[in-house]
Amino acid sequence: MFRRFLPSRARRAGGAAAVGNYSRSAAGRVRVAARYRDRPILEAFSATRRAELHGSAGAVGLDSRSPRIPTRSVEFCTRRRPRRRARRPRSFRIGDNVRRPGPRDRSRRRLHLVAASARSRPAAAAAGVASVVLGAGLGELIAALTAPASSPFGAIGAVLIGFAPPWAKETAISLFGTNDKAALLTGIAIALIVVAALAGLLQSRLPPAGRVLCLVLGAAGVAAALTRADAGNIAWAPSAVAGIVAAIAIGPLVRLVPLTRTSRTDEAADAAAPHTAASAAPESGVTATPATGATGAPATAAAPPETGSGPTPPETDSGAIPPGAIPPAPTSTPPPPDPGADPTLSSPPGPSRRRFLIATGAAAVVGILAAAGGTVLQTGARAASAVRAAIRLPKPAVAAAPVPADAELGIPGLATVITPNESFYRIDTALVVPQVSTADWELRIHGMVDNEVTLTWDELLALPLEESYTTLTCVSNVVGGDLIGTAKWLGYPLRHLLARAMPHADADMVLSTSVDGFTAGTPLEVLTDDRNAILAVGMNGEPLPVEHGFPVRMVVPGLYGYVSATKWVVDLEVTRFDKAVAYWTTEGWSERGPIKLESRIDRPRRKQDLKAGDTVIAGVAWQQHVGVSKVEVSIDEGPWREATLAAAISDDTWVQWMMPWTATKGEHFIRCRATNKDGETQTQTQAQPAPDGASGWPEILIQVY
């Protein structure tokens, strides 16, 4: 009954005798092989099973030129399976692309796993990365054309910023400074590449797990975009498109993944070797080579008699070998194809490496170009920049006093008194800069007030604006850090606006809100005293830069920015500290944030090599709304020497200082300290920025040669 599963040439050669060499279980395994494997693997397996069952070379006729059997083929073919009705043999080669097996076809499922295990893992990971890059790039392009704040990177980054612990944010700022956002985006990109590689591996091994992972990434981006305070009606679209495109692309790219080197070698060997020893036509004068039996010992057989030395075995018309005879070994020339063989047993070539590289590279390039195009074609950014360029700020009703001539010492390496806009530090929580049009901007003052006040852009510009110089400082600035800058600001005093709203007597805080949802809690008394706390619209003689809060931001002297300098401000709620909590307060920072007395050494720089001779030690000192009266310098822990102060613009700005010094060869330790106008000296106690600002004396170590 198993005769039909033998190769056609074996049927002609061996007939019932060949069938008799197979046990019932072996025939069942051959039936599995005939159904799913190509002819070389089937016949090689049949010969191997004959050797295992009978332990003699005469049963199989194998020699060193017999086809090599891939391990995966033997493992697959030797698995037992329930007996089924014979089906038409199928063509398959390890690594071919097959449809996903159904739940009722366990054999096909096993076959699919064998094919998946033959694909190159690095190539599958690269396919996943290319798919996600394509989706993310298209998502960024759509976001640039519709809603820049809802871009996949921006939305996910905003969520990470919101859920990151305070120590992580502080570490990022201390390590990267104003480049913290670029570092975060780089980290997101690296994490996305890792997840994309995992998606490619999952799609190769357990489809459609890779597609599901891509859709999960897209869903995470959609959720992040919809939770933003400035989310629009189509904020979900960029991330949704990114996830869907990645899920669609990952399937075809993974199916193009080439086979591993081992699988390709196995296929080449199977194709080059003769089909079987039994299928080769016997030639006269060829001696069979002993084979190894099932136990590993050499199988023995009597040598064939010399010509004429004994009776010649009879031959049948069909060329069959009588039972017990030793079939001759095959020659090196492969036999001609069997005209009766089933053509479906020939297997097509595996996936082309060239096709895979072209498809994967094209997907990645398209994604990168789409992301780059989105960066260039950001309609929101272009619109905001165009509006800003067209604005002509009115002349101030109260102009700032001119900068004293001796306020700038002009020492190389010393920070300038006025910081240019392009050099001004930027620290905020907006991963994507909000794009606010002046036509849409509106400020609302409400809460514990008698009169709610609403203010538009045109109404704000119509008010008598005032100019003032103010130094802003970030609470994350370490001792000797550079997260500080001075500018000339133009705006309207907040005390006048709050007077119109008439706050309640028991109110003590103003909660300011940005268009992106950031909040800051400012003491009400600071906004209503005589300091120049303003709603700023101009910076250094021009409209606010977009990244610094265009069109309107808050500027409050004497407080760290995290409690006062709200950018893109759109809402002021008069309330109490025990009723409302600002963004950074929830992260464990101080509620009120007054600026501490600080100083910095700008020249020479830390660990700088300096030539011996006359030189200058110089730096800056500040405590806004109090002022600096003195700066002292100590060299090599020697006595304190008072430095020369430059003229201060006002008590709300920093002041430059310098001290001549004759440097001698060797290593030197320099430190400084400041004293404010209230007579308080800068503390030596070292403190980290959290929770209310850094403190300590700035110290540097230099080498003089």
C-alpha positions in Angstrom: 0.0 0.0 0.0 3.0 2.3 0.4 4.4 1.6 -3.1 2.8 4.8 -4.4 4.9 7.0 -2.1 8.2 5.7 -3.4 10.1 7.5 -6.2 9.0 6.4 -9.6 12.5 5.1 -10.4 12.6 3.1 -7.2 9.3 1.6 -8.1 10.6 0.5 -11.4 13.9 -0.8 -9.9 12.8 -2.4 -6.7 9.2 -3.1 -6.9 7.7 -5.0 -4.0 11.1 -5.9 -2.7 11.9 -2.2 -2.2 8.6 -1.7 -0.4 9.4 -4.6 1.8 12.4 -2.8 3.1 10.3 -0.2 4.9 8.5 -0.7 8.2 5.1 0.7 8.6 6.3 3.6 10.7 9.1 4.5 8.3 6.6 4.5 5.4 4.5 7.0 7.4 7.4 9.3 7.7 8.3 9.0 4.1 4.7 9.9 3.3 5.1 13.1 5.3 8.3 13.8 3.4 6.7 13.2 0.1 3.9 15.6 0.9 6.1 18.6 2.0 9.6 18.1 0.8 11.2 18.1 -2.7 12.6 15.1 -4.4 16.3 15.2 -3.4 15.5 15.5 0.3 12.8 12.8 0.1 15.1 10.3 -1.6 18.1 11.1 0.6 15.9 10.5 3.6 14.6 7.2 2.2 18.1 6.0 1.7 19.1 7.1 5.2 16.1 5.2 6.7 17.0 2.0 4.8 20.5 2.2 6.3 19.2 2.7 9.8 16.7 -0.2 9.5 18.9 -2.8 7.8 22.5 -1.7 8.8 24.1 -2.6 5.5 25.3 -0.8 2.5 23.6 -3.3 0.3 20.3 -2.0 1.5 21.0 1.6 0.5 24.0 1.8 -1.8 25.4 5.0 -0.2 28.9 6.4 -0.7 30.6 9.7 0.1 28.9 11.3 -2.9 25.4 10.8 -1.6 23.3 13.9 -1.0 23.8 15.7 2.3 20.6 16.0 4.4 20.0 19.3 6.1 19.4 18.9 9.8 16.1 20.7 9.7 14.8 18.4 7.0 15.6 15.3 9.0 14.1 16.8 12.1 10.9 17.7 10.3 10.5 14.5 8.4 11.1 12.3 11.4 8.2 13.8 13.4 5.3 11.5 13.8 1.9 12.7 12.7 -1.6 11.1 12.5 -2.3 9.0 9.5 -4.3 10.9 6.9 -5.5 10.4 3.5 -2.7 10.9 1.0 -2.7 14.3 -0.6 -1.0 15.7 -3.7 2.7 16.3 -2.9 3.5 19.9 -2.3 6.6 21.8 -3.3 8.6 23.5 -0.5 12.1 24.6 0.2 13.4 25.8 3.6 13.0 29.5 3.8 10.2 29.8 1.2 7.3 32.1 2.0 4.2 30.3 3.0 0.8 31.5 4.1 0.1 31.5 7.8 -0.9 28.0 8.8 -4.5 27.4 9.9 -5.4 25.9 13.3 -6.4 22.6 11.7 -3.2 22.0 9.8 -0.5 21.3 12.4 1.9 19.9 9.9 1.8 23.1 7.9 2.3 25.0 11.1 5.4 23.0 11.8 6.5 23.6 8.3 6.1 27.4 8.7 8.2 27.4 11.8 10.9 25.6 10.0 10.8 28.2 7.2 10.8 31.1 9.7 13.8 29.7 11.6 15.8 29.7 8.3 15.5 33.5 7.8 18.3 35.8 8.7 17.6 37.4 12.1 19.6 40.6 11.4 17.8 41.0 8.1 14.4 40.5 9.8 15.3 43.1 12.4 16.4 45.5 9.6 13.0 44.9 7.9 11.2 45.9 11.1 13.4 49.1 11.4 12.7 50.1 7.8 9.0 49.6 8.3 8.8 51.7 11.4 11.1 54.4 9.9 8.7 54.6 6.9 5.7 54.9 9.2 7.2 57.4 11.5 8.5 59.5 8.6 5.1 59.7 7.0 3.5 60.5 10.4 6.0 63.4 10.9 5.1 64.7 7.4 1.4 64.6 8.1 1.9 66.3 11.5 3.9 69.1 9.9 1.1 69.8 7.4 -1.7 69.6 10.0 -0.7 69.8 13.7 3.0 70.0 14.5 2.4 69.5 18.2 0.8 66.1 17.5 3.8 64.5 15.7 4.6 61.0 16.8 8.0 62.0 18.3 6.6 65.1 20.0 3.6 63.4 21.5 5.5 60.4 22.9 8.3 62.7 24.1 5.8 64.9 25.9 4.4 61.9 27.7 7.9 60.8 28.7 8.6 64.3 30.0 5.4 64.3 32.0 6.0 60.9 33.6 9.8 61.1 34.0 10.9 61.3 37.7 12.4 64.6 38.8 15.9 63.1 39.2 15.8 62.0 35.5 14.8 65.5 34.3 17.5 67.1 36.5 20.1 64.7 35.3 19.2 65.4 31.7 19.4 69.1 32.1 22.7 68.9 34.1 24.3 66.6 31.4 23.0 68.2 28.3 21.9 71.7 29.3 20.0 73.5 26.5 20.4 70.4 24.4 18.3 68.3 26.7 15.4 68.1 24.1 17.7 67.0 21.4 19.1 64.3 23.7 15.5 63.2 24.5 14.6 62.9 20.9 17.7 60.9 20.2 16.9 58.6 23.1 13.3 58.2 21.7 14.7 57.4 18.3 17.1 54.8 19.7 14.3 53.2 21.7 12.0 53.2 18.6 14.7 51.5 16.6 15.1 48.7 19.2 11.3 48.2 19.3 11.2 48.2 15.5 13.9 45.5 15.4 12.0 43.4 17.9 8.9 43.8 15.7 10.8 42.5 12.7 12.0 39.5 14.6 8.5 38.8 15.9 7.0 39.1 12.4 9.5 36.6 11.1 9.0 34.1 13.9 5.5 34.6 15.1 3.4 36.5 12.6 1.4 38.7 12.9 3.0 39.6 16.2 5.2 42.2 14.5 2.3 43.9 12.9 0.5 44.0 16.3 3.5 45.6 17.9 3.5 48.3 15.2 -0.1 49.0 15.8 0.5 49.2 19.5 3.2 51.8 18.9 0.8 53.8 16.8 -1.9 53.5 19.5 0.5 54.8 22.1 1.3 57.8 19.9 -2.4 58.5 19.4 -3.1 58.3 23.1 -0.2 60.7 23.8 -1.3 63.2 21.2 -4.9 63.2 22.5 -3.8 63.9 26.1 -2.0 67.1 25.1 -3.6 70.4 26.3 -3.3 71.8 22.7 -4.7 68.7 21.0 -6.9 69.5 18.0 -9.6 67.5 16.2 -7.1 65.6 14.1 -4.3 65.2 16.6 -4.7 61.4 16.3 -4.0 61.3 12.6 -0.2 61.4 12.4 0.4 58.6 14.9 -2.4 56.5 13.6 -1.0 56.8 10.0 2.5 56.0 11.3 1.3 52.8 13.1 -0.9 51.6 10.2 1.8 52.2 7.5 4.4 50.4 9.6 2.1 47.4 10.2 1.3 47.2 6.5 4.9 47.5 5.4 6.5 45.0 7.8 4.8 42.0 6.3 6.1 42.2 2.7 9.6 43.3 3.9 9.9 40.4 6.3 8.8 38.0 3.5 11.7 39.2 1.4 14.2 38.4 4.1 16.9 36.1 2.6 17.8 32.7 4.1 20.7 32.2 6.4 24.0 31.1 5.0 23.5 27.6 6.4 20.1 27.2 4.7 21.5 28.4 1.4 24.4 25.9 1.7 22.0 23.1 2.4 19.9 23.9 -0.6 23.0 24.2 -2.9 24.2 20.8 -1.7 20.8 19.2 -2.2 20.6 20.6 -5.7 24.1 19.6 -6.8 24.2 16.1 -5.4 22.7 13.1 -7.2 19.2 12.2 -6.2 19.8 8.8 -4.6 22.0 5.8 -5.0 19.0 3.7 -5.9 17.9 6.1 -8.7 21.3 5.9 -10.5 21.6 3.4 -13.4 24.0 0.6 -12.6 27.3 0.6 -14.5 29.5 -2.4 -15.0 32.8 -2.5 -13.2 31.8 -0.2 -10.4 32.4 -1.5 -6.9 30.1 -0.5 -4.0 31.5 1.4 -1.1 30.6 0.0 2.4 28.3 2.2 4.3 27.8 2.7 8.0 25.1 0.9 9.7 22.6 2.1 12.2 24.9 1.3 15.1 27.8 3.3 13.7 29.9 0.1 12.8 30.9 -0.5 9.2 28.5 -2.7 7.4 30.1 -5.8 5.9 29.3 -7.5 2.6 31.0 -10.1 0.4 33.1 -8.7 -2.4 31.5 -9.2 -5.8 33.0 -12.1 -7.7 35.5 -11.4 -10.5 34.3 -11.6 -14.0 34.1 -15.3 -15.0 34.8 -16.6 -11.5 31.3 -17.7 -10.7 27.8 -17.7 -11.9 26.4 -14.4 -13.0 23.2 -13.3 -11.3 20.3 -13.2 -13.6 18.8 -9.9 -14.6 15.3 -9.1 -15.2 14.0 -7.2 -18.1 13.2 -4.2 -15.9 16.8 -4.0 -14.6 15.8 -4.8 -11.0 18.4 -6.1 -8.6 17.6 -9.4 -7.0 17.1 -9.5 -3.2 20.3 -9.8 -1.3 22.5 -8.4 -4.0 24.7 -5.4 -3.5 23.7 -2.5 -5.7 26.6 -0.6 -7.3 27.5 2.9 -6.1 26.3 5.8 -8.2 28.6 7.7 -10.5 29.5 11.3 -10.1 27.3 12.2 -13.1 23.8 12.9 -12.0 21.1 10.9 -13.8 18.8 12.5 -16.4 15.5 13.8 -15.0 12.8 11.2 -14.6 10.2 11.8 -17.2 7.6 10.4 -14.9 8.5 12.5 -11.9 5.9 15.0 -10.6 6.9 18.5 -11.7 5.4 20.0 -8.5 8.3 18.5 -6.5 10.7 21.1 -7.9 11.1 24.1 -5.5 11.5 27.7 -6.5 14.6 29.7 -5.4 14.5 31.4 -2.0 14.1 35.2 -1.5 16.6 37.3 -3.3 19.0 39.3 -1.2 19.1 42.1 -3.8 15.3 42.4 -3.8 15.4 42.6 0.0 18.1 45.3 0.1 16.3 47.4 -2.5 12.9 47.2 -0.8 14.3 47.8 2.7 16.5 50.6 1.6 13.7 52.2 -0.3 11.4 52.1 2.7 14.0 53.6 5.0 14.9 56.4 2.5 11.3 57.3 1.9 10.7 57.5 5.7 13.8 59.7 6.2 12.9 62.0 3.3 9.3 62.3 4.6 10.5 63.3 8.1 13.0 65.8 6.6 10.3 67.2 4.4 8.0 67.6 7.4 10.7 69.5 9.2 11.1 71.9 6.3 7.4 72.2 5.5 6.0 72.8 8.9 3.1 75.0 8.1 2.5 76.0 11.7 6.1 77.1 12.2 6.1 79.0 8.9 2.9 80.7 9.7 4.0 81.8 13.1 7.4 83.0 11.7 5.6 84.9 9.0 3.3 86.6 11.5 6.2 87.4 13.7 8.2 88.9 10.9 5.3 91.2 9.9 4.9 92.6 13.5 6.0 96.1 14.2 6.2 96.6 17.9 5.0 100.0 19.2 7.4 102.4 20.9 7.4 101.9 24.7 5.6 104.4 26.8 8.5 104.0 29.3 11.9 103.3 27.8 14.6 101.4 29.6 17.5 103.5 30.9 20.6 103.3 28.7 23.2 100.7 29.6 26.1 102.4 31.4 29.3 102.7 29.4 31.3 100.9 32.0 28.8 98.0 32.4 30.7 96.0 29.8 34.3 95.2 30.8 35.2 93.9 27.3 37.3 91.0 28.6 37.7 88.0 26.2 35.9 85.0 27.5 33.6 87.0 29.8 29.9 86.8 29.2 28.4 89.9 27.6 26.1 92.0 29.7 23.3 91.7 27.2 22.7 88.1 25.9 21.8 87.9 22.2 18.5 86.2 21.4 20.2 83.3 19.6 22.5 82.6 22.6 19.8 82.9 25.2 19.3 79.7 27.1 16.1 77.7 26.6 14.7 75.3 29.2 11.0 74.3 29.1 8.9 71.2 28.8 7.8 71.8 25.2 9.4 69.2 23.0 7.7 70.7 20.0 7.7 74.4 20.1 4.0 75.7 20.2 3.0 77.7 17.2 0.6 80.4 18.3 -0.9 83.0 16.0 -1.5 86.5 17.2 -5.0 86.3 15.8 -5.8 83.3 18.0 -4.0 84.5 21.1 -6.1 85.6 24.1 -5.4 85.9 27.8 -8.0 85.2 30.4 -7.6 86.4 34.1 -10.1 84.7 36.4 -10.4 82.8 39.6 -10.5 84.6 43.0 -11.2 88.0 41.4 -14.1 90.4 41.3 -13.8 91.1 37.6 -12.7 88.6 35.0 -10.4 90.1 32.4 -10.0 89.0 28.8 -7.2 90.5 26.7 -6.4 90.0 23.0 -3.2 90.7 21.1 -4.4 94.0 19.6 -5.6 95.1 23.0 -2.3 94.3 24.6 -0.3 96.2 22.0 -2.6 99.2 22.5 -1.7 99.5 26.2 1.3 101.6 27.3 4.2 99.2 27.2 7.3 99.5 29.2 10.9 98.5 28.6 13.3 97.0 31.3 16.4 94.9 31.6 16.0 91.7 33.5 18.3 88.7 34.0 16.5 85.3 33.9 17.9 82.2 35.7 16.8 78.6 35.5 16.5 76.7 38.8 18.4 73.8 37.2 21.5 76.0 36.9 24.4 74.4 38.8 27.0 76.4 40.6 29.1 78.1 37.8 26.5 77.0 35.2 25.3 78.9 32.1 21.5 78.6 32.3 21.2 82.4 32.8 20.9 85.4 30.5 20.0 89.1 30.4 17.8 90.8 27.8 15.8 94.0 27.3 12.2 93.1 27.6 9.1 95.0 26.3 5.7 94.4 27.9 2.9 95.5 30.1 3.1 95.4 33.9 1.2 92.6 35.4 0.3 94.6 38.5 -1.9 96.8 36.3 -3.8 93.9 34.8 -4.3 92.3 38.2 -5.6 95.6 39.6 -8.3 95.6 36.9 -9.2 92.0 37.9 -9.4 93.0 41.7 -8.1 89.8 43.4 -9.7 88.7 46.7 -7.9 89.5 49.9 -7.2 85.9 50.7 -5.7 85.0 47.4 -1.9 84.5 47.4 -1.0 82.8 44.1 -1.4 83.3 40.4 -1.4 80.0 38.4 -0.2 80.8 34.9 -0.9 78.3 32.1 0.8 77.9 28.8 -0.9 76.9 25.5 0.8 73.5 25.9 -0.6 72.9 29.4 2.5 73.9 31.4 1.6 75.7 34.7 3.6 77.8 37.1 2.6 79.1 40.5 3.8 82.7 41.2 3.2 84.5 44.6 0.6 87.2 44.1 2.6 89.7 46.1 5.5 89.5 43.7 3.3 90.3 40.8 1.7 93.3 42.5 4.7 95.0 44.0 6.9 97.7 42.3 9.2 95.3 40.4 9.0 95.0 36.6 6.9 91.9 36.4 5.5 92.1 32.9 3.6 90.3 30.1 6.4 90.5 27.6 5.9 90.8 23.8 9.4 91.9 22.8 13.0 90.8 23.5 16.1 92.9 22.6 14.2 95.2 20.3 12.2 92.6 18.3 9.1 90.4 18.8 9.7 87.4 21.1 11.4 84.5 19.3 9.0 81.6 18.8 11.1 79.3 21.0 11.1 81.9 23.7 7.4 82.3 24.0 6.0 84.2 21.0 3.6 85.9 21.1 3.4 86.5 24.9 5.3 85.3 27.9 5.8 86.3 31.5 9.0 87.9 32.9 9.3 88.3 36.7 12.6 89.6 38.3 13.8 87.8 41.4 12.2 84.4 40.9 13.5 81.3 39.1 11.8 80.6 35.8 10.0 77.5 36.9 7.6 79.6 39.1 7.4 82.8 36.9 8.6 82.7 33.3 5.7 81.0 31.6 6.0 81.0 27.8 3.1 81.1 25.4 0.9 82.2 28.3 -2.9 82.1 27.8 -4.4 81.9 31.2 -3.9 83.5 34.7 -5.9 82.1 37.5 -5.9 83.9 40.9 -6.0 81.3 43.6 -4.2 80.0 46.6 -1.1 77.7 47.1 -3.3 75.4 49.2 -5.8 75.0 46.4 -3.7 74.7 43.3 -0.5 73.0 42.5 1.8 74.0 39.6 3.7 71.6 37.3 7.1 71.6 38.9 5.6 71.7 42.4 4.1 68.3 41.8 7.7 67.1 41.0 8.9 68.0 44.4 10.3 71.5 43.8 9.8 74.5 46.1 6.5 76.5 45.8 7.9 80.0 45.6 11.5 79.8 44.2 13.3 83.0 45.1 16.7 83.4 43.4 19.7 82.8 45.5 22.9 84.9 45.6 25.3 83.4 43.1 28.5 84.2 41.2 30.5 82.6 38.4 34.1 82.5 37.1 34.2 82.9 33.3 38.0 83.5 32.9 40.0 81.4 33.1 38.0 78.3 32.4 38.0 75.2 34.4 41.1 73.0 33.8 42.5 75.5 31.4 46.2 75.7 30.6 47.4 79.3 31.2 50.7 81.0 30.4 52.6 82.5 33.3 52.5 86.2 33.7 50.0 89.0 34.1 46.4 87.9 33.4 42.8 88.6 34.6 40.3 86.6 36.6 36.8 87.7 35.6 33.2 86.6 35.9 29.6 87.7 36.8 27.5 87.8 39.9 23.7 88.2 40.4 20.7 88.2 42.8 17.9 89.8 40.9 15.7 92.5 42.6 18.4 92.7 45.4 21.6 93.6 43.6 25.3 92.8 44.2 27.6 95.0 46.1 30.9 93.1 46.2 32.8 90.1 44.8 35.8 88.5 46.4 38.4 86.1 45.0 40.7 83.6 46.8 43.7 81.9 45.1 45.1 78.7 46.5 42.9 79.1 49.6 44.7 82.3 50.4 43.1 85.5 51.8 40.0 87.0 50.1 40.8 89.8 47.7 38.0 92.2 46.5 37.5 92.3 42.8 36.5 95.3 40.7 32.8 95.5 39.9 31.5 96.9 36.6 28.6 99.3 36.6 25.2 97.5 37.1 22.3 98.2 34.7 19.9 97.7 37.6 19.4 95.5 40.6 17.4 93.1 38.3 20.5 92.3 36.2 23.8 90.5 36.8 27.0 92.5 37.1 30.5 91.8 35.7 33.6 91.7 37.9 37.4 91.3 37.3 40.6 91.0 39.3 44.2 91.3 37.9 46.5 88.4 38.7 50.1 87.6 38.1 50.1 83.8 37.4 53.0 81.7 38.4 53.9 78.3 37.1 52.1 75.3 38.7 48.6 74.2 39.6 46.3 76.8 41.1 42.9 76.7 42.8 40.6 79.7 42.4 37.3 80.4 44.0 35.0 83.5 44.4 32.0 84.7 46.5 29.6 87.6 46.2 27.9 89.9 48.7 24.5 91.4 48.0 23.3 94.9 48.8 21.6 93.6 52.0 25.0 92.6 53.3 24.5 88.9 53.0 27.5 86.8 51.7 27.1 83.9 49.3 27.0 80.7 51.2 29.7 78.1 51.0 27.3 75.2 51.6 27.0 73.1 48.5 23.5 72.3 47.4 22.1 70.7 44.3 19.5 72.5 42.2 16.6 70.6 43.6 14.4 71.6 45.3 15.0 75.4 45.4 18.2 76.1 43.5 21.9 75.3 43.7 24.3 77.0 46.2 28.0 77.1 47.0 31.2 78.9 46.0 32.3 78.4 42.3 35.8 76.8 42.2 38.1 76.1 39.3 41.5 74.3 39.0 43.9 75.5 36.4 47.5 74.7 35.2 50.0 77.6 34.6 53.0 76.7 32.5 
